[in-house]
Amino acid sequence: MLAHLKRSHPQTTVPVNPDLTVKESLQLAQVEQVIKKCKAIVNFFKKSSVGCRAQPLKLIQDITTHWNSKFHTMTRMPKVSDELALVCRKVNQSPEFLNSSEEKIIKDVVNVLGIFEDSTKLVSGDQYPTSSLVIPVICGLFENLNTIEILLETDVGKMFC
């Protein structure tokens, strides 16, 4: 993601759209696989009568066109993973639950996407002028991504970043 963000338009030094950078990075095969698994789990718990009663917190459904909905889905997953895994093990038709390496991938992806979520909220304000924030926010993205890259636990997380 950091490498993609550093690419510039040929005539300017303006970085590629961060939103497109996130969407492209979410297409990494291992990340897509984990997202599909999360989506299957959320769909099961949203549609199943057993699943609906077992939810300690409301799960967040992924919306295909919004990258931040994937972020919110994956943010919620670790918070309820113990309860959801228990139900998935006991109910025959439930989807396969996340294994520990997939949970680590989610943690890494959420850490990286959190930086973009914060930046998006900052420059999307309607109560204050935001055009003057764009350059500092882009610089902050680079700085934060460089910092967090060291803290990521998985190879997938490092590729994602």
C-alpha positions in Angstrom: 0.0 0.0 0.0 2.8 2.4 0.9 4.6 1.7 -2.4 1.3 2.2 -4.3 0.6 5.5 -2.5 4.1 6.8 -3.4 3.4 6.5 -7.1 2.7 9.9 -8.6 0.8 11.2 -11.6 3.3 11.8 -14.5 2.9 15.6 -14.6 2.5 16.3 -10.9 3.8 15.2 -7.6 0.3 14.5 -6.3 0.0 10.9 -5.0 -2.5 8.5 -6.3 -6.0 8.7 -4.7 -5.7 7.0 -1.2 -9.2 5.6 -1.6 -8.1 3.7 -4.8 -4.9 2.6 -3.0 -6.9 1.0 -0.3 -9.3 -0.7 -2.7 -6.4 -2.1 -4.7 -4.6 -3.3 -1.6 -7.8 -5.1 -0.4 -7.5 -7.2 -3.6 -4.4 -9.0 -2.3 -5.4 -12.7 -2.5 -4.8 -13.6 1.1 -6.6 -10.5 2.3 -9.5 -11.2 0.0 -9.7 -14.8 1.3 -10.0 -13.6 4.9 -12.6 -10.9 3.9 -14.7 -13.6 2.2 -14.5 -15.7 5.3 -15.6 -12.8 7.5 -18.4 -12.0 5.1 -19.6 -15.7 5.2 -19.6 -15.6 9.0 -21.5 -12.3 9.1 -24.0 -13.6 6.6 -24.6 -16.7 8.6 -25.1 -14.9 11.9 -27.4 -12.3 10.2 -29.6 -14.9 8.5 -29.5 -17.8 11.0 -32.0 -17.9 13.9 -29.3 -19.6 16.0 -26.7 -17.1 14.9 -28.9 -14.1 15.6 -29.4 -15.2 19.2 -25.7 -15.9 19.8 -24.3 -12.4 18.9 -22.9 -10.6 21.8 -22.3 -7.5 19.7 -24.0 -6.6 16.4 -21.9 -7.7 13.5 -21.3 -5.3 10.7 -22.1 -6.4 7.1 -19.6 -5.6 4.3 -20.8 -3.3 1.5 -18.9 -4.2 -1.6 -18.5 -0.6 -2.9 -17.2 0.8 0.4 -13.7 -0.2 1.6 -14.4 1.2 5.1 -17.3 -1.2 5.6 -14.7 -4.0 5.2 -12.6 -2.2 7.8 -15.6 -2.0 10.2 -16.5 -5.7 9.6 -12.9 -6.8 10.4 -12.7 -4.4 13.4 -15.7 -6.1 15.0 -14.6 -9.7 14.2 -11.8 -10.0 16.9 -14.1 -8.4 19.5 -16.6 -11.3 19.2 -14.4 -14.1 17.9 -14.5 -16.3 20.9 -18.3 -16.3 21.1 -18.7 -16.7 17.3 -16.2 -19.5 17.1 -18.0 -21.4 19.8 -21.3 -21.2 17.9 -19.6 -22.1 14.6 -18.1 -25.3 16.2 -21.5 -26.4 17.6 -23.8 -25.6 14.6 -23.5 -28.1 11.7 -24.2 -25.7 8.8 -22.1 -22.8 10.0 -19.2 -21.5 7.9 -15.6 -22.4 8.8 -14.4 -19.9 11.4 -11.1 -18.0 11.3 -8.0 -19.7 12.4 -5.3 -17.9 14.4 -3.2 -16.9 11.4 -6.2 -15.3 9.8 -7.0 -13.5 13.0 -3.5 -12.1 12.9 -4.0 -11.0 9.3 -7.2 -9.2 10.3 -5.3 -7.5 13.1 -2.6 -6.2 10.7 -5.1 -5.1 8.1 -7.2 -3.3 10.6 -4.1 -1.5 11.9 -3.3 -0.3 8.4 -6.8 0.6 7.4 -7.3 2.4 10.7 -4.8 5.0 9.5 -6.8 5.5 6.3 -10.1 5.6 8.2 -8.8 8.4 10.5 -7.4 10.4 7.5 -10.7 10.0 5.6 -12.7 11.3 8.5 -10.4 14.2 9.0 -10.6 15.4 5.4 -14.3 14.6 5.0 -15.5 17.1 7.7 -18.3 19.4 6.8 -18.1 21.7 9.8 -14.6 23.0 9.0 -12.5 23.7 5.9 -10.6 20.6 4.8 -8.7 21.6 1.6 -5.8 22.9 3.7 -5.6 19.5 5.5 -5.0 17.4 2.4 -1.2 17.8 2.2 -0.6 17.4 5.9 -2.9 14.3 5.9 -1.0 12.7 3.0 2.3 13.4 4.8 0.8 11.9 7.9 -0.3 8.8 6.0 3.3 8.2 4.8 4.7 8.7 8.3 2.1 6.5 10.0 2.5 3.7 7.4 6.3 3.7 7.7 5.9 3.5 11.5 3.3 0.8 11.6 5.0 -1.4 9.0 7.6 -2.3 11.7 4.8 -3.4 14.1 2.9 -5.8 11.7 3.1 -9.4 12.7 2.3 -11.3 9.5 3.9 -11.4 6.0 0.5 -10.7 4.5 0.2 -7.6 6.7 3.6 -6.4 5.5 2.6 -7.0 1.9 -0.7 -5.2 2.5 1.1 -2.2 4.0 
